Amino acid sequence: MGRTIGEVVLDLNNVSLSFGGVKALSDISFDVREHEVRAIIGPNGAGKSSMLNVINGVYRPQEGEIVLRGEHFSRMSPYKAAQSGIARTFQHIALFKGMSVLDNIMTGRTLKMKSNLVQQAFRLGPAWREELEHRAKVEEIIDFLEIQHIRKTPVGRLPYGLQKRVDLGRALAMEPQILLLDEPMAGMNVEEKQDMSRFILDVNDQLGTTIVLIEHDMGVVMDISDRVVVLDYGKKIGDGTPDEVRSNEEVISAYLGASH
């Protein structure tokens, strides 16, 4: 691989999150290093999506903190997360079904746009130039994800695997430094999973993006991850390389034993 894994860029310290007295996350700590693929696994209800929601500021934990490149946050907000270079895809695709692939990916550029709405609406000088720059970036992503043939197609007409790829494209349009992927392979057939695995590794390798992903398919996780953190009922029960996690007794009984 062309990438080298660097220093810690994201540190979660003693994060606890409750909803109405029910603990979703209990005292969770783990870190993410620059350029790595970091997987979060665990049975249903383990708190994995809640963890991603804490990282990108959708949920605010009652205890603990997030340290992003040395900056400490007890409360992250979605806007601050996006500004800090954190982008996210969702388990249930939230694309604009009537809009083309190109336009959907273009929506990922919103944060990067500097011209105001009036300039954009009338395509005045700076806004027009800016739009051309954004379109060029979006075309690069379309080439990268090999979806040139569907660039004008409304997303709602596409098969599920390709919709997931467009969702990935929209997140990449933000040019994130850290990309959060919530079950990118869910509902895919074997071939679609292979394609998505390849694109995730390409994003990591060629774009240098740090990736944090939740995934149920253990084969995929073991293949593409550098390190894996394991949650069960909101507690951390394992953390290490795929091999270390695979042979951890607590993980085997909680997770691997249950599903295999």
Sequence and secondary structure as in RCSB ss.txt:
>XXXX:A:sequence
MGRTIGEVVLDLNNVSLSFGGVKALSDISFDVREHEVRAIIGPNGAGKSSMLNVINGVYRPQEGEIVLRGEHFSR
MSPYKAAQSGIARTFQHIALFKGMSVLDNIMTGRTLKMKSNLVQQAFRLGPAWREELEHRAKVEEIIDFLEIQHI
RKTPVGRLPYGLQKRVDLGRALAMEPQILLLDEPMAGMNVEEKQDMSRFILDVNDQLGTTIVLIEHDMGVVMDIS
DRVVVLDYGKKIGDGTPDEVRSNEEVISAYLGASH
>XXXX:A:secstr
      SEEEEEEEEEEEETTEEEEEEEEEEEETT EEEEE STTSSHHHHHHHHTTSS  SEEEEEETTEEESS
  HHHHHHTTEEE  SS    TTSBHHHHHHHTTGGG  S HHHHHHT HHHHHHHHHHHHHHHHHHHHTT GGG
TTSBGGGS HHHHHHHHHHHHHTT  SEEEEESTTTT  HHHHHHHHHHHHHHHHHS  EEEEE S HHHHHHH 
SEEEEEETTEEEEEE HHHHHT HHHIIIIIHHH 
